[in-house]
Amino acid sequence: MLPADGESSAACAAADFDGDGKVDLFVGGRVVPGQWPETPRSFLYRNCGDHFEDVTDRLAPGLRNVGMVTAAAWADIDGDGRPDLVLAIEWGPIKVFHNTGKGFEDYTARLGLSGVTGWWSALAVADVNGDGRLDLIAGNVGLNTKYTAAPEAPAVLFAGDLDGSGRSAIVEAAYDTDGGLYPLRGRSTLASAFPWLRQKFPTFADFSRAPVEKIFSPERLRAVTRLTATELASGIFLQQADGTFKFSPLPRVAQLAPINGFVFADLDGDGLADLYCVGNFFGPEPMTGRFDGGVSLLLRGDGHGHFTPVSPAESGLLAVGEARAVVRLAPVSPGGSPRLAVGQSQGPLLLFTRNPR
């Protein structure tokens, strides 16, 4: 039985990380209810046979407040025979915690992953290009929204007491072509949270010329939480010969909607692994609208890390709701066709089986 941790979690991954023959667990904190984007707690549990012991602070103190975890996977990233922990973080990087045999060290920076932050929402680990090294497949919000991000002009989020009122608030910001950082919401929307804006900026023209440091004091901006995202595309972090990772986006059609789940397997029977992606997000506030441009997507792999989109009419795979996860099920009988199960928020469970040729 797991200890009662009291956190809202959305990711759990199992592996025998200490080599004692018993399966251990990582449970990732997703949110602090009502206080997004505050960092929740995450937990590393060692299987003691009759109970699970929380060993986070002793073996992996960096995991406790690692961020808003959306997905987790165990994989031997460096080939030393021990499973490492890979995490997808919303408003953060893909993180890797190296298993030293005595504990876990955060290897994110040394693997070249810390500089690529996003709204990561899905994760799979596989040798995508057949070079014998494991790669990281990561889902993101995609490129079909009003948001943009780049290393030189990341998406920015401020959260906290921005005006000294004692109330916590959230302000999104974006860089213009001249490098100025401006609020993403307009005067009317922000004034509903900060009524004093109407007096400080009497006209919409006045507000339109005000960067965030003119709206809120620089001292307040430095005191609150500041999160950035440099990449919004879904893609693959390919492991290089030196063990570092290099990001490569998925084909453009895969960026039409957020990706919340992957299956990497041979789905068309040609002996080469393909990538099936599911997603959409119906949760943005009404003025932004749903991120619902996806119907799921099969990407046919060539075994060398390249993927070709397959239309739903050809693949037969169609998931138009808010698909939150996908798993590959075992065939009904040995040698049978692969099956896929897609879980949807407030929708039916979808089951796909490949027709025999």
Salt bridges, closest charged atoms under 4 A:
GLU7 OE2 - ARG41 NE 2.73
ASP18 OD2 - ARG46 NE 2.91
ASP20 OD2 - LYS22 NZ 3.26
ASP20 OD2 - ARG46 NH2 3.73
ASP50 OD1 - HIS51 ND1 2.73
GLU53 OE2 - ARG58 NH2 3.58
ASP54 OD2 - ARG64 NH2 3.07
ASP57 OD1 - ARG64 NE 3.20
ASP78 OD2 - HIS98 ND1 3.09
ASP80 OD2 - ARG82 NH2 3.05
ASP80 OD2 - HIS98 NE2 3.94
ASP84 OD1 - HIS98 ND1 3.26
GLU90 OE1 - ARG30 NH1 2.77
ASP106 OD2 - LYS95 NZ 3.13
ASP131 OD2 - ARG133 NH2 3.00
ASP161 OD2 - ARG220 NH1 3.66
ASP163 OD2 - ARG167 NH2 3.82
GLU172 OE1 - ARG185 NH2 2.79
ASP206 OD1 - ARG209 NH2 3.19
GLU219 OE2 - ARG222 NH2 3.78
ASP268 OD2 - ARG300 NE 2.81
GLU285 OE2 - ARG185 NH1 2.52
ASP302 OD2 - HIS306 ND1 3.08
GLU314 OE2 - ARG300 NH2 3.17
GLU322 OE2 - ARG324 NH1 3.43
